[in-house]
Amino acid sequence: MAESDPTATIDRALADLRNGFLPRFQAASTEQALRDENAKILGKKGELTAILKQLGQAPPEGRKAIGEKVNALKQEVEAGFDKCLNDLRRKQREAELSAPPFDLTLPARMPVTAGHKHPIAMVREDVVAVFRQLGFAVFDGPEIEHEENNFTMLGFPPDHPATDMQDSFWTKSNKLLRTHTSNVQIRAMTSLKPPMAFIAPGTVFRRDDDATHSPMFHQIEAFLIDRNVTLAHLKGVLAEFANRLYGPGTPVRLRPSYFPFVEPGAEVDIGCVFCKQPDGTRAGCSLCKHTGWIEVLGCGMIHPVVLENCGIDPDEWSGFALGMGLERIAMLRYDIPNIKLMFDNDPRFLAQF
């Protein structure tokens, strides 16, 4: 039997493909089905590629003509694919436009889970509630503050080393994002007359960024000014605050520390709430470094210079101030290892509260 002509075989295959590709495209009901058919023809293992592999069997003088036919058919297939794709998309759009309107106000078929407060918000409300019960009112102030209210009036002389601990974000107009809510203390004392007792919750900013510090965080400052206020009054407020926030009998201790706007100043520790035993003793744990104590805030008697700067006679009036970071309170209350978790907005973390 004589061998078939390779050129004729290729021509028949090209003709069959030319006659059949368009009906196959038109029969596809979805875009994915259309793309699958196109891949069966023009893909690396497609039908046109298989035909082209037979080119080596054709006589050398006829290969150029066959190659031109293959390229021409490829262009026809690509044009047919584009036309069918556009037609399919147009039909889908027309179906969407002619379909009954969808009522966006209908309730969802799946139950919608209600959200809840952020741990920082919960802690802030608890702390504010404790101080309100103790007779403190809320006083607010701006987050963008004058250097005078943020540093100078609080006893920070220009270029004082203590300002290095609160390196902040400055504007071109010599204002800054407040580094503490103590600016509210200045605004209250310069606009009102004593006696006064306020708390100042709010956002503050410092150039800190590690596992326990954030460039933006939240503080609450409490301050009281009256006649004959002593350190004993301060410790009494601290003891009652610890009892109401962490439970009855929570011990409090003050350690001497330096803050420019108070004299004397102290760091405040409470008995560790994580290793507390049923009998009230603290066994020591990794969170309190096996000391039984955890630092929670700083405090002190308002410096006479601060009172004088605000036009208050320090011989007649005295007062105390204390300030705490809400993130630290939340980390201690909920055993959060990294402050950044409270700012990542990860639902897996927030759902635990």
Beta strands, then each sheet from edge to edge (+ up, - down):
strand 1: 137-138
strand 2: 144-146
strand 3: 175-177
strand 4: 196-205
strand 5: 216-226
strand 6: 252-257
strand 7: 262-271
strand 8: 293-302
strand 9: 318-325
sheet 1: 1+ 4+ 5- 9+ 8- 7+ 6-
sheet 2: 2+ 3-
end
